[in-house]
Amino acid sequence: MVTGGSGFLGSHVVEALRAKGASDIIVPRSVDCDLTDGARVAQLFGDTKPDLVFHLAAQVGGIGANRDNPGAFFYGNMAMGLHVLEQARLHGTKKVVVTGTVCAYPKFCPVPFKEDDIWNGYPEETNAPYGVAKKALLVMAQSYRQQYGSNFVVLFPVNLYGPRDNFDLQTSHVIPAMIRKFIEARERGDEQVVLWGDGSPTREFLYVEDCTEGLMLAAEQYDDPDPVNLGTGQEIAMRQLADKIKTLTDYEGGIHWDSSKPNGQPRRMLDVTRAKQRFGFSAPTALDDGLVQTIAWYRANRDE
């Protein structure tokens, strides 16, 4: 079962499972099964009895979406995780792979973020409800392992990007938002593109197919209560990222940084040592290569 299997990351995971020979993949759609409804989730697990679950479903967005929906994001992510893990336990699911979020880390966490630092402070305020909900699922997974012997593992991917990302400017993350803004500004002949913040924060980005490979490796090889970061171990400032995307989209105008808008967390970069040591994961896709592929996908599919 892949919750969120029709979404950005989930669709890539479904493809990877099929490539590995999986023929009976359950992808619950929100229109058919609301994962925040405990009774519906119980029925889903009772009907399907999955032996492996990737819990990827989430209510998530960029800084603006997090700022506007703190209650909805906390409730949605907490409720989905509670029901999925509980029903997996009750129905004897052999393994559950849960994705957390880099937003769970403290706002001023030492860089690079080490998994052992995740409890050493409160997350950045604009995305704290989402981050805390995901962090609570780590505690749940560890508690169920301790009490019931449940084989639940939790991975913390850094910011993802790639083909099939969400390009809706109201809810998208930074890379798809920049790509769309620069391409549309070029087509309209705009003299400048307005971006949020002052351009100083740093972020780390993981190509979606690399993240998928990390999830596959963890499903096959990892069985431990410790959370594991998934990332590249490299950070880039927003100003540098914007310049890259501007060049790759052939936009020739200027960039205006709107410092009245929030920056979000000052820096984000993960320590990726544990993933390498525990199940041999390292991300192969360079940022420039991933951006080229993401821009090409958007241009080819934007009308849809």
Phi and psi in degrees as GROMACS dihedral restraints (atoms count N, CA, C in turn):
[ dihedral_restraints ]
;  ai    aj    ak    al  type     phi  dphi    fc
    3     4     5     6     1  -122.3    20    10
    4     5     6     7     1   100.7    20    10
    6     7     8     9     1   -72.1    20    10
    7     8     9    10     1   140.7    20    10
    9    10    11    12     1    72.5    20    10
   10    11    12    13     1    20.0    20    10
   12    13    14    15     1   -70.4    20    10
   13    14    15    16     1   -13.5    20    10
   15    16    17    18     1   -97.1    20    10
   16    17    18    19     1     1.4    20    10
   18    19    20    21     1   -91.1    20    10
   19    20    21    22     1  -165.5    20    10
   21    22    23    24     1   -59.8    20    10
   22    23    24    25     1   -69.3    20    10
   24    25    26    27     1   -66.9    20    10
   25    26    27    28     1   -42.8    20    10
   27    28    29    30     1   -59.9    20    10
   28    29    30    31     1   -37.9    20    10
   30    31    32    33     1   -65.1    20    10
   31    32    33    34     1   -33.8    20    10
   33    34    35    36     1   -71.0    20    10
   34    35    36    37     1   -37.3    20    10
   36    37    38    39     1   -64.7    20    10
   37    38    39    40     1   -42.6    20    10
   39    40    41    42     1   -59.2    20    10
   40    41    42    43     1   -44.1    20    10
   42    43    44    45     1   -61.7    20    10
   43    44    45    46     1   -42.0    20    10
   45    46    47    48     1   -65.3    20    10
   46    47    48    49     1   -39.2    20    10
   48    49    50    51     1   -64.6    20    10
   49    50    51    52     1   -41.5    20    10
   51    52    53    54     1   -63.2    20    10
   52    53    54    55     1   -39.7    20    10
   54    55    56    57     1   -64.3    20    10
   55    56    57    58     1   -26.1    20    10
   57    58    59    60     1   -89.8    20    10
   58    59    60    61     1     3.5    20    10
   60    61    62    63     1   101.4    20    10
   61    62    63    64     1     3.0    20    10
   63    64    65    66     1   -70.3    20    10
   64    65    66    67     1   128.4    20    10
   66    67    68    69     1  -112.0    20    10
   67    68    69    70     1   -18.8    20    10
   69    70    71    72     1  -118.9    20    10
   70    71    72    73     1    81.7    20    10
   72    73    74    75     1  -107.0    20    10
   73    74    75    76     1   124.9    20    10
   75    76    77    78     1   -96.4    20    10
   76    77    78    79     1   124.0    20    10
   78    79    80    81     1  -122.8    20    10
   79    80    81    82     1    91.4    20    10
   81    82    83    84     1   -68.3    20    10
   82    83    84    85     1   126.7    20    10
   84    85    86    87     1   -93.8    20    10
   85    86    87    88     1   144.9    20    10
   87    88    89    90     1   -62.3    20    10
   88    89    90    91     1   -29.4    20    10
   90    91    92    93     1   -70.0    20    10
   91    92    93    94     1   -23.3    20    10
   93    94    95    96     1  -100.2    20    10
   94    95    96    97     1   -30.9    20    10
   96    97    98    99     1  -145.7    20    10
   97    98    99   100     1   106.3    20    10
   99   100   101   102     1   -77.2    20    10
  100   101   102   103     1   109.7    20    10
  102   103   104   105     1   -69.9    20    10
  103   104   105   106     1    -9.7    20    10
  105   106   107   108     1   -84.9    20    10
  106   107   108   109     1    -3.8    20    10
  108   109   110   111     1  -100.5    20    10
  109   110   111   112     1   109.5    20    10
  111   112   113   114     1   -58.9    20    10
  112   113   114   115     1   -39.7    20    10
  114   115   116   117     1   -65.9    20    10
  115   116   117   118     1   -38.7    20    10
  117   118   119   120     1   -68.1    20    10
  118   119   120   121     1   -38.5    20    10
  120   121   122   123     1   -67.7    20    10
  121   122   123   124     1   -39.1    20    10
  123   124   125   126     1   -60.7    20    10
  124   125   126   127     1   -42.1    20    10
  126   127   128   129     1   -65.3    20    10
  127   128   129   130     1   -41.7    20    10
  129   130   131   132     1   -57.5    20    10
  130   131   132   133     1   -49.9    20    10
  132   133   134   135     1   -68.7    20    10
  133   134   135   136     1   -36.7    20    10
  135   136   137   138     1   -63.8    20    10
  136   137   138   139     1   -36.9    20    10
  138   139   140   141     1   -76.7    20    10
  139   140   141   142     1   -33.6    20    10
  141   142   143   144     1  -106.8    20    10
  142   143   144   145     1   -30.6    20    10
  144   145   146   147     1    46.7    20    10
  145   146   147   148     1    61.4    20    10
  147   148   149   150     1   -69.0    20    10
  148   149   150   151     1   145.9    20    10
  150   151   152   153     1   -94.7    20    10
  151   152   153   154     1   -17.0    20    10
  153   154   155   156     1  -139.8    20    10
  154   155   156   157     1   131.9    20    10
  156   157   158   159     1  -125.0    20    10
  157   158   159   160     1   130.6    20    10
  159   160   161   162     1  -103.4    20    10
  160   161   162   163     1   110.3    20    10
  162   163   164   165     1   -93.1    20    10
  163   164   165   166     1    96.3    20    10
  165   166   167   168     1  -112.5    20    10
  166   167   168   169     1   -11.8    20    10
  168   169   170   171     1   -61.1    20    10
  169   170   171   172     1   137.3    20    10
  171   172   173   174     1  -157.5    20    10
  172   173   174   175     1   153.8    20    10
  174   175   176   177     1  -103.4    20    10
  175   176   177   178     1   114.1    20    10
  177   178   179   180     1  -152.6    20    10
  178   179   180   181     1   157.9    20    10
  180   181   182   183     1  -169.8    20    10
  181   182   183   184     1  -170.4    20    10
  183   184   185   186     1   -80.0    20    10
  184   185   186   187     1  -167.4    20    10
  186   187   188   189     1   -57.1    20    10
  187   188   189   190     1   -45.5    20    10
  189   190   191   192     1   -63.0    20    10
  190   191   192   193     1   -44.2    20    10
  192   193   194   195     1   -65.1    20    10
  193   194   195   196     1   -40.1    20    10
  195   196   197   198     1   -64.2    20    10
  196   197   198   199     1   -41.4    20    10
  198   199   200   201     1   -65.0    20    10
  199   200   201   202     1   -36.1    20    10
  201   202   203   204     1   -86.4    20    10
  202   203   204   205     1   -16.9    20    10
  204   205   206   207     1  -131.2    20    10
  205   206   207   208     1    44.9    20    10
  207   208   209   210     1   -62.2    20    10
  208   209   210   211     1   -42.7    20    10
  210   211   212   213     1   -68.4    20    10
  211   212   213   214     1   -45.0    20    10
  213   214   215   216     1   -63.7    20    10
  214   215   216   217     1   -41.1    20    10
  216   217   218   219     1   -67.5    20    10
  217   218   219   220     1   -40.4    20    10
  219   220   221   222     1   -63.9    20    10
  220   221   222   223     1   -52.2    20    10
  222   223   224   225     1   -61.3    20    10
  223   224   225   226     1   -48.8    20    10
  225   226   227   228     1   -60.0    20    10
  226   227   228   229     1   -47.6    20    10
  228   229   230   231     1   -70.6    20    10
  229   230   231   232     1   -38.2    20    10
  231   232   233   234     1   -67.1    20    10
  232   233   234   235     1   -47.1    20    10
  234   235   236   237     1   -64.9    20    10
  235   236   237   238     1   -44.0    20    10
  237   238   239   240     1   -60.5    20    10
  238   239   240   241     1   -46.3    20    10
  240   241   242   243     1   -64.1    20    10
  241   242   243   244     1   -43.9    20    10
  243   244   245   246     1   -56.5    20    10
  244   245   246   247     1   -49.1    20    10
  246   247   248   249     1   -69.9    20    10
  247   248   249   250     1   -42.5    20    10
  249   250   251   252     1   -65.1    20    10
  250   251   252   253     1   -46.3    20    10
  252   253   254   255     1   -67.8    20    10
  253   254   255   256     1   -40.5    20    10
  255   256   257   258     1   -64.0    20    10
  256   257   258   259     1   -43.7    20    10
  258   259   260   261     1   -70.4    20    10
  259   260   261   262     1   -32.8    20    10
  261   262   263   264     1   -61.8    20    10
  262   263   264   265     1   -41.5    20    10
  264   265   266   267     1   -63.8    20    10
  265   266   267   268     1   -48.9    20    10
  267   268   269   270     1   -63.8    20    10
  268   269   270   271     1   -32.0    20    10
  270   271   272   273     1   -99.4    20    10
  271   272   273   274     1     9.2    20    10
  273   274   275   276     1    70.6    20    10
  274   275   276   277     1    28.9    20    10
  276   277   278   279     1   -58.7    20    10
  277   278   279   280     1   131.2    20    10
  279   280   281   282     1   -68.9    20    10
  280   281   282   283     1   -34.6    20    10
  282   283   284   285     1  -155.4    20    10
  283   284   285   286     1   141.7    20    10
  285   286   287   288     1  -128.0    20    10
  286   287   288   289     1   127.6    20    10
  288   289   290   291     1  -105.2    20    10
  289   290   291   292     1   117.3    20    10
  291   292   293   294     1  -108.4    20    10
  292   293   294   295     1   134.5    20    10
  294   295   296   297     1   -98.1    20    10
  295   296   297   298     1   126.6    20    10
  297   298   299   300     1   -91.3    20    10
  298   299   300   301     1  -146.0    20    10
  300   301   302   303     1  -155.5    20    10
  301   302   303   304     1   148.5    20    10
  303   304   305   306     1   -64.2    20    10
  304   305   306   307     1   -20.3    20    10
  306   307   308   309     1   -65.9    20    10
  307   308   309   310     1   -11.1    20    10
  309   310   311   312     1   -76.2    20    10
  310   311   312   313     1   -18.0    20    10
  312   313   314   315     1   -74.1    20    10
  313   314   315   316     1   153.4    20    10
  315   316   317   318     1   -57.0    20    10
  316   317   318   319     1   150.0    20    10
  318   319   320   321     1   -57.5    20    10
  319   320   321   322     1   -41.5    20    10
  321   322   323   324     1  -112.5    20    10
  322   323   324   325     1    43.5    20    10
  324   325   326   327     1   -66.2    20    10
  325   326   327   328     1   137.3    20    10
  327   328   329   330     1   -58.1    20    10
  328   329   330   331     1   140.7    20    10
  330   331   332   333     1  -100.5    20    10
  331   332   333   334     1   132.9    20    10
  333   334   335   336     1   -77.0    20    10
  334   335   336   337     1   151.3    20    10
  336   337   338   339     1   -69.3    20    10
  337   338   339   340     1   121.0    20    10
  339   340   341   342     1   -99.2    20    10
  340   341   342   343     1   145.2    20    10
  342   343   344   345     1   -55.6    20    10
  343   344   345   346     1   -33.3    20    10
  345   346   347   348     1   -71.9    20    10
  346   347   348   349     1   -11.1    20    10
  348   349   350   351     1   -92.2    20    10
  349   350   351   352     1     1.5    20    10
  351   352   353   354     1   -64.3    20    10
  352   353   354   355     1   -23.9    20    10
  354   355   356   357     1   -99.9    20    10
  355   356   357   358     1     5.7    20    10
  357   358   359   360     1   -91.7    20    10
  358   359   360   361     1    42.6    20    10
  360   361   362   363     1   147.6    20    10
  361   362   363   364     1   168.2    20    10
  363   364   365   366     1   -88.0    20    10
  364   365   366   367     1   144.0    20    10
  366   367   368   369     1   -65.1    20    10
  367   368   369   370     1   166.9    20    10
  369   370   371   372     1   -58.1    20    10
  370   371   372   373     1   136.2    20    10
  372   373   374   375     1   -60.4    20    10
  373   374   375   376     1   -39.2    20    10
  375   376   377   378     1   -66.6    20    10
  376   377   378   379     1   -28.3    20    10
  378   379   380   381     1  -118.1    20    10
  379   380   381   382     1    17.4    20    10
  381   382   383   384     1   -61.4    20    10
  382   383   384   385     1   -43.8    20    10
  384   385   386   387     1   -58.0    20    10
  385   386   387   388     1   -43.3    20    10
  387   388   389   390     1   -64.6    20    10
  388   389   390   391     1   -46.5    20    10
  390   391   392   393     1   -64.6    20    10
  391   392   393   394     1   -42.0    20    10
  393   394   395   396     1   -66.5    20    10
  394   395   396   397     1   -39.6    20    10
  396   397   398   399     1   -60.2    20    10
  397   398   399   400     1   -43.6    20    10
  399   400   401   402     1   -68.3    20    10
  400   401   402   403     1   -35.9    20    10
  402   403   404   405     1   -67.2    20    10
  403   404   405   406     1   -34.7    20    10
  405   406   407   408     1   -64.1    20    10
  406   407   408   409     1   -31.6    20    10
  408   409   410   411     1   -69.0    20    10
  409   410   411   412     1   -27.4    20    10
  411   412   413   414     1   -62.3    20    10
  412   413   414   415     1   -45.3    20    10
  414   415   416   417     1   -61.9    20    10
  415   416   417   418     1   -42.3    20    10
  417   418   419   420     1   -61.5    20    10
  418   419   420   421     1   -46.7    20    10
  420   421   422   423     1   -61.4    20    10
  421   422   423   424     1   -43.6    20    10
  423   424   425   426     1   -66.6    20    10
  424   425   426   427     1   -38.9    20    10
  426   427   428   429     1   -66.1    20    10
  427   428   429   430     1   -41.2    20    10
  429   430   431   432     1   -68.0    20    10
  430   431   432   433     1   -36.1    20    10
  432   433   434   435     1   -62.6    20    10
  433   434   435   436     1   -44.6    20    10
  435   436   437   438     1   -65.7    20    10
  436   437   438   439     1   -45.3    20    10
  438   439   440   441     1   -85.8    20    10
  439   440   441   442     1   -40.7    20    10
  441   442   443   444     1  -111.1    20    10
  442   443   444   445     1    -7.5    20    10
  444   445   446   447     1    76.0    20    10
  445   446   447   448     1    20.4    20    10
  447   448   449   450     1   -67.9    20    10
  448   449   450   451     1   132.8    20    10
  450   451   452   453     1   -88.9    20    10
  451   452   453   454     1    76.0    20    10
  453   454   455   456     1  -108.5    20    10
  454   455   456   457     1   126.6    20    10
  456   457   458   459     1  -120.9    20    10
  457   458   459   460     1   147.2    20    10
  459   460   461   462     1  -125.2    20    10
  460   461   462   463     1   126.4    20    10
  462   463   464   465     1  -115.8    20    10
  463   464   465   466     1   144.2    20    10
  465   466   467   468     1  -115.7    20    10
  466   467   468   469     1    90.9    20    10
  468   469   470   471     1   -73.4    20    10
  469   470   471   472     1   148.4    20    10
  471   472   473   474     1   -80.4    20    10
  472   473   474   475     1  -177.0    20    10
  474   475   476   477     1   -55.2    20    10
  475   476   477   478     1   126.2    20    10
  477   478   479   480     1   -95.8    20    10
  478   479   480   481     1   156.1    20    10
  480   481   482   483     1  -155.5    20    10
  481   482   483   484     1   165.0    20    10
  483   484   485   486     1   143.0    20    10
  484   485   486   487     1  -175.9    20    10
  486   487   488   489     1   -56.4    20    10
  487   488   489   490     1   141.8    20    10
  489   490   491   492     1    77.1    20    10
  490   491   492   493     1    11.1    20    10
  492   493   494   495     1   -64.0    20    10
  493   494   495   496     1   169.5    20    10
  495   496   497   498     1   -87.2    20    10
  496   497   498   499     1   117.4    20    10
  498   499   500   501     1  -106.3    20    10
  499   500   501   502     1    14.9    20    10
  501   502   503   504     1   -73.4    20    10
  502   503   504   505     1   118.5    20    10
  504   505   506   507     1   -64.3    20    10
  505   506   507   508     1   -18.4    20    10
  507   508   509   510     1   -79.3    20    10
  508   509   510   511     1   -24.7    20    10
  510   511   512   513     1  -131.1    20    10
  511   512   513   514     1    -2.4    20    10
  513   514   515   516     1   -77.9    20    10
  514   515   516   517     1   163.1    20    10
  516   517   518   519     1   -84.4    20    10
  517   518   519   520     1  -179.1    20    10
  519   520   521   522     1   -67.4    20    10
  520   521   522   523     1   -44.1    20    10
  522   523   524   525     1   -64.8    20    10
  523   524   525   526     1   -52.1    20    10
  525   526   527   528     1   -62.5    20    10
  526   527   528   529     1   -33.3    20    10
  528   529   530   531     1   -64.6    20    10
  529   530   531   532     1   -45.1    20    10
  531   532   533   534     1   -63.1    20    10
  532   533   534   535     1   -44.3    20    10
  534   535   536   537     1   -57.0    20    10
  535   536   537   538     1   -48.6    20    10
  537   538   539   540     1   -65.3    20    10
  538   539   540   541     1   -43.4    20    10
  540   541   542   543     1   -61.9    20    10
  541   542   543   544     1   -44.5    20    10
  543   544   545   546     1   -69.0    20    10
  544   545   546   547     1   -41.4    20    10
  546   547   548   549     1   -64.8    20    10
  547   548   549   550     1   -45.0    20    10
  549   550   551   552     1   -69.2    20    10
  550   551   552   553     1   -36.0    20    10
  552   553   554   555     1   -65.3    20    10
  553   554   555   556     1   -38.3    20    10
  555   556   557   558     1   -63.4    20    10
  556   557   558   559     1   -43.2    20    10
  558   559   560   561     1   -66.8    20    10
  559   560   561   562     1   -35.2    20    10
  561   562   563   564     1   -83.1    20    10
  562   563   564   565     1   -14.6    20    10
  564   565   566   567     1    78.1    20    10
  565   566   567   568     1    25.7    20    10
  567   568   569   570     1   -64.4    20    10
  568   569   570   571     1   143.9    20    10
  570   571   572   573     1   -77.5    20    10
  571   572   573   574     1   -23.0    20    10
  573   574   575   576     1  -152.9    20    10
  574   575   576   577     1   159.4    20    10
  576   577   578   579     1  -115.1    20    10
  577   578   579   580     1   134.4    20    10
  579   580   581   582     1   -96.3    20    10
  580   581   582   583     1   126.2    20    10
  582   583   584   585     1  -121.5    20    10
  583   584   585   586     1   152.4    20    10
  585   586   587   588     1   -76.6    20    10
  586   587   588   589     1   147.4    20    10
  588   589   590   591     1    82.4    20    10
  589   590   591   592     1  -162.5    20    10
  591   592   593   594     1  -110.1    20    10
  592   593   594   595     1     3.3    20    10
  594   595   596   597     1    84.7    20    10
  595   596   597   598     1    -0.5    20    10
  597   598   599   600     1   -84.5    20    10
  598   599   600   601     1   -28.4    20    10
  600   601   602   603     1   -60.4    20    10
  601   602   603   604     1   151.6    20    10
  603   604   605   606     1  -109.5    20    10
  604   605   606   607     1   151.2    20    10
  606   607   608   609     1  -140.2    20    10
  607   608   609   610     1   157.8    20    10
  609   610   611   612     1  -114.9    20    10
  610   611   612   613     1   141.3    20    10
  612   613   614   615     1  -127.9    20    10
  613   614   615   616     1   138.9    20    10
  615   616   617   618     1  -119.8    20    10
  616   617   618   619     1   125.2    20    10
  618   619   620   621     1   -65.0    20    10
  619   620   621   622     1   137.5    20    10
  621   622   623   624     1   -60.2    20    10
  622   623   624   625     1   -35.9    20    10
  624   625   626   627     1   -70.2    20    10
  625   626   627   628     1   -30.5    20    10
  627   628   629   630     1   -68.7    20    10
  628   629   630   631     1   -41.8    20    10
  630   631   632   633     1   -60.1    20    10
  631   632   633   634     1   -42.5    20    10
  633   634   635   636     1   -57.8    20    10
  634   635   636   637     1   -43.6    20    10
  636   637   638   639     1   -63.0    20    10
  637   638   639   640     1   -39.1    20    10
  639   640   641   642     1   -61.7    20    10
  640   641   642   643     1   -40.9    20    10
  642   643   644   645     1   -65.1    20    10
  643   644   645   646     1   -40.5    20    10
  645   646   647   648     1   -62.2    20    10
  646   647   648   649     1   -45.0    20    10
  648   649   650   651     1   -62.7    20    10
  649   650   651   652     1   -41.3    20    10
  651   652   653   654     1   -65.2    20    10
  652   653   654   655     1   -40.1    20    10
  654   655   656   657     1   -62.9    20    10
  655   656   657   658     1   -37.1    20    10
  657   658   659   660     1   -81.5    20    10
  658   659   660   661     1   -34.1    20    10
  660   661   662   663     1  -123.9    20    10
  661   662   663   664     1   -16.5    20    10
  663   664   665   666     1  -104.4    20    10
  664   665   666   667     1   131.3    20    10
  666   667   668   669     1  -147.9    20    10
  667   668   669   670     1    84.0    20    10
  669   670   671   672     1  -158.3    20    10
  670   671   672   673     1   149.9    20    10
  672   673   674   675     1   -74.5    20    10
  673   674   675   676     1   -17.7    20    10
  675   676   677   678     1   -70.0    20    10
  676   677   678   679     1   134.1    20    10
  678   679   680   681     1   -68.0    20    10
  679   680   681   682     1   155.8    20    10
  681   682   683   684     1  -133.4    20    10
  682   683   684   685     1   128.6    20    10
  684   685   686   687     1   -73.6    20    10
  685   686   687   688     1   143.2    20    10
  687   688   689   690     1  -121.8    20    10
  688   689   690   691     1   118.2    20    10
  690   691   692   693     1  -170.1    20    10
  691   692   693   694     1  -165.1    20    10
  693   694   695   696     1  -106.9    20    10
  694   695   696   697     1   -19.7    20    10
  696   697   698   699     1    76.1    20    10
  697   698   699   700     1    21.0    20    10
  699   700   701   702     1  -131.5    20    10
  700   701   702   703     1   138.5    20    10
  702   703   704   705     1  -117.6    20    10
  703   704   705   706     1   158.8    20    10
  705   706   707   708     1  -143.7    20    10
  706   707   708   709     1   139.3    20    10
  708   709   710   711     1   -72.9    20    10
  709   710   711   712     1   150.1    20    10
  711   712   713   714     1   -59.3    20    10
  712   713   714   715     1   -36.0    20    10
  714   715   716   717     1   -62.9    20    10
  715   716   717   718     1   -41.9    20    10
  717   718   719   720     1   -67.0    20    10
  718   719   720   721     1   -40.6    20    10
  720   721   722   723     1   -61.7    20    10
  721   722   723   724     1   -45.2    20    10
  723   724   725   726     1   -61.1    20    10
  724   725   726   727     1   -41.4    20    10
  726   727   728   729     1   -62.5    20    10
  727   728   729   730     1   -39.6    20    10
  729   730   731   732     1   -61.6    20    10
  730   731   732   733     1   -49.7    20    10
  732   733   734   735     1   -68.7    20    10
  733   734   735   736     1   -36.2    20    10
  735   736   737   738     1   -57.5    20    10
  736   737   738   739     1   -46.4    20    10
  738   739   740   741     1   -65.7    20    10
  739   740   741   742     1   -44.8    20    10
  741   742   743   744     1   -69.6    20    10
  742   743   744   745     1   -22.6    20    10
  744   745   746   747     1   -98.1    20    10
  745   746   747   748     1     3.3    20    10
  747   748   749   750     1    62.9    20    10
  748   749   750   751     1    31.2    20    10
  750   751   752   753     1   -85.5    20    10
  751   752   753   754     1   132.2    20    10
  753   754   755   756     1  -110.7    20    10
  754   755   756   757     1     2.0    20    10
  756   757   758   759     1   -83.6    20    10
  757   758   759   760     1  -167.4    20    10
  759   760   761   762     1   -97.1    20    10
  760   761   762   763     1   175.3    20    10
  762   763   764   765     1  -123.8    20    10
  763   764   765   766     1   127.7    20    10
  765   766   767   768     1  -111.2    20    10
  766   767   768   769     1   123.4    20    10
  768   769   770   771     1   -92.8    20    10
  769   770   771   772     1   118.7    20    10
  771   772   773   774     1   -89.6    20    10
  772   773   774   775     1    94.3    20    10
  774   775   776   777     1   -73.6    20    10
  775   776   777   778     1    -4.8    20    10
  777   778   779   780     1   -76.3    20    10
  778   779   780   781     1   -15.0    20    10
  780   781   782   783     1   -91.1    20    10
  781   782   783   784     1   153.1    20    10
  783   784   785   786     1   -69.9    20    10
  784   785   786   787     1   146.8    20    10
  786   787   788   789     1   -82.2    20    10
  787   788   789   790     1   -27.8    20    10
  789   790   791   792     1    80.4    20    10
  790   791   792   793     1  -162.2    20    10
  792   793   794   795     1   -60.3    20    10
  793   794   795   796     1   138.0    20    10
  795   796   797   798     1   -60.8    20    10
  796   797   798   799     1   -45.4    20    10
  798   799   800   801     1  -140.8    20    10
  799   800   801   802     1   147.0    20    10
  801   802   803   804     1  -142.0    20    10
  802   803   804   805     1   119.2    20    10
  804   805   806   807     1  -157.0    20    10
  805   806   807   808     1   133.1    20    10
  807   808   809   810     1   -94.2    20    10
  808   809   810   811     1   149.3    20    10
  810   811   812   813     1   -83.7    20    10
  811   812   813   814     1   117.7    20    10
  813   814   815   816     1  -106.1    20    10
  814   815   816   817     1    18.2    20    10
  816   817   818   819     1   -63.1    20    10
  817   818   819   820     1   -43.0    20    10
  819   820   821   822     1   -61.8    20    10
  820   821   822   823     1   -41.6    20    10
  822   823   824   825     1   -62.0    20    10
  823   824   825   826     1   -38.8    20    10
  825   826   827   828     1   -65.7    20    10
  826   827   828   829     1   -43.6    20    10
  828   829   830   831     1   -73.6    20    10
  829   830   831   832     1   -40.8    20    10
  831   832   833   834     1   -81.1    20    10
  832   833   834   835     1   -37.4    20    10
  834   835   836   837     1  -145.8    20    10
  835   836   837   838     1    23.5    20    10
  837   838   839   840     1    70.3    20    10
  838   839   840   841     1    28.3    20    10
  840   841   842   843     1   -94.2    20    10
  841   842   843   844     1   131.3    20    10
  843   844   845   846     1  -144.0    20    10
  844   845   846   847     1   141.4    20    10
  846   847   848   849     1   -82.3    20    10
  847   848   849   850     1   123.5    20    10
  849   850   851   852     1   -88.5    20    10
  850   851   852   853     1   -18.5    20    10
  852   853   854   855     1   -86.9    20    10
  853   854   855   856     1   119.4    20    10
  855   856   857   858     1   -69.2    20    10
  856   857   858   859     1   149.4    20    10
  858   859   860   861     1   -57.4    20    10
  859   860   861   862     1   -45.4    20    10
  861   862   863   864     1   -59.2    20    10
  862   863   864   865     1   -42.4    20    10
  864   865   866   867     1   -65.7    20    10
  865   866   867   868     1   -42.6    20    10
  867   868   869   870     1   -64.5    20    10
  868   869   870   871     1   -39.3    20    10
  870   871   872   873     1   -63.7    20    10
  871   872   873   874     1   -42.1    20    10
  873   874   875   876     1   -58.5    20    10
  874   875   876   877     1   -44.5    20    10
  876   877   878   879     1   -68.5    20    10
  877   878   879   880     1   -37.0    20    10
  879   880   881   882     1   -68.5    20    10
  880   881   882   883     1   -43.4    20    10
  882   883   884   885     1   -63.0    20    10
  883   884   885   886     1   -42.7    20    10
  885   886   887   888     1   -62.5    20    10
  886   887   888   889     1   -40.6    20    10
  888   889   890   891     1   -64.9    20    10
  889   890   891   892     1   -43.3    20    10
  891   892   893   894     1   -62.4    20    10
  892   893   894   895     1   -44.4    20    10
  894   895   896   897     1   -62.4    20    10
  895   896   897   898     1   -35.8    20    10
  897   898   899   900     1   -78.2    20    10
  898   899   900   901     1   -22.1    20    10
  900   901   902   903     1  -122.2    20    10
  901   902   903   904     1     5.2    20    10
  903   904   905   906     1   -62.7    20    10
  904   905   906   907     1   -30.5    20    10
  906   907   908   909     1   -68.6    20    10
  907   908   909   910     1   -18.7    20    10
